[in-house]
Amino acid sequence: MEAGEGAGGPAGPGGPGRPGVRFGCASFNQDSTSLALGTKTGYKLFSLTMVDKLDCIHESAEICDVYIVERLFSSSLVVVVSTSVPQSMNIYHFKKGTEICNYSYPNNILAVKLNRHRLVVCLEESIYIHNIKDMKLLKTLLNIPSNPSGLCALSTNHSNSYLAYPGSATVGEIVLYDANNMSTVTMIPAHDSPLAALCFNASATKLASASERGTVIRVFSIPEGLRLFEFRRGMKRYVNISSLSFSPDGHFLSASSNTETVHIFKLEEMGPSGDASWSAYVGKMFTAASSYLPAQVSGMMIQDRAFATVHLITSSQRNVCALTVIQKLPRLLVATADGQLFIYNVDPQDGGECVLAYKHRLFGADEDQDDADKEIDAESTMQACPSYAATAALPAAGPVAPTLTGYSEDGGAKNGDVIPEHELADGPVRLDDENEFPPINGCRDGSGVGQGRRS
């Protein structure tokens, strides 16, 4: 998210051990150009290019009771996890109608994060880091502090590939990990109470966090971990912050919770004249003095109120939010647990109360109907997975080729082509046509046993 990178779990009432839910999850892709929706009957992908029109670009009923669905930018690579087999992750090329591979893990999968270099799978007490180009398992972080919500954030800027996750189950410490070089960068003492939400900005130079109390949201510099901003969303009551999201330019930060209000904060460092604003000046002054001021004093000096707000029609609904640009104007997107998408206009100059531009219903009445034929068969025969080259050569809805590329024990490709290096360059990558990847050549599960199957 990274739009929608909040509490790490589903936006709806579903999750491991809760089969049969109507609406399991909602997630925005890395640049908020697409919305993925998991339901009892499968999953759907929507394009977010228009305000008044929501195009369903793909719908699948191959896997039921979906509680995790993540799309890689605008590519055809989709990762799906079902309550039926919560320890297994399925990776699809949805335009070809092909399952590329699947991985199994020792315990339930709580979150999956993607960028152009890494695929991260978070369990309650371990994190698996894969190379997205060939799905080779690069690193397993074992014995991490208990993380029952699967809270983690992965930067969309793959040049850095920073990973953030809780460093404690009792206080709000953040571990900043370099998923490219496989090393811990720093530990950030962010909050007094356990973490509830994490989010990187698009350039991976800032990290926002919120605790279980939900009264304070802090923004830190990356990779140094220095506190830059502190925003208070209110002190009257504790709330459960479900989602944090930076705007594409990194100047705004949205926070949604189980209340009816979504807050948008402005990360203001420069005034209209180009000089540092008074609040930014005071903030920097007290940041410099924080080494000798008591923590409760120095922290209180760096705070601000919401620049803009949204009042949702319903409250107590788990939701995921994203700040983005649609039709050249800034918008706030809120997908709620009852299956609605709200699009609000945001005034970047004056802020204030945001105006509702459009409301979309994400599914129809037929989602309530049971369909046993759509349930996955956990005992189905596992076969070798296709290579990227074999997958990309298929027609848009064609069958899997009869000869499938196997996998090697190190998780790399065997007798298959690899994704061209230029498609993994640091610059803009074209992922929205038939030349896009998914960049998977082989597959190997979390325990070292390759598992792939034909669609």
Secondary structure, DSSP 8 states (H G I E B T S, - for coil): -TTT-BSSS-SSS--TT-TT-SEEEEEE-TTSSEEEEEETTEEEEEE-S-SS--EEEEEE-SS-SEEEEEE-TTSSEEEEEETTEEEEEEEEETTTTEEEEEEE-SS---EEEE-SSEEEEE-SSEEEEEETTT--EEEEEES----TT---EE-S-TTT-EEEEES-SSSEEEEEEETTTTEEEEEEEEESS-EEEEEE-TTSSEEEEEETT-SEEEEEETTT--EEEEEE--SSS---EEEEEE-TTSSEEEEEESSSEEEEEE---S-TTSS--HHHHHHHHHHHGGGTS-HHHHHHTS----SEEEE-SS-S--EEEEEEEETTEEEEEEEETTSEEEEEE--TTT-EE-EEEEEEE-S-GGGGS--GGGS--TT---B----HHHHHTS-TT----SS---B-TTSSBSSS----GGGGSSS----SSTT----------TTS--BB---
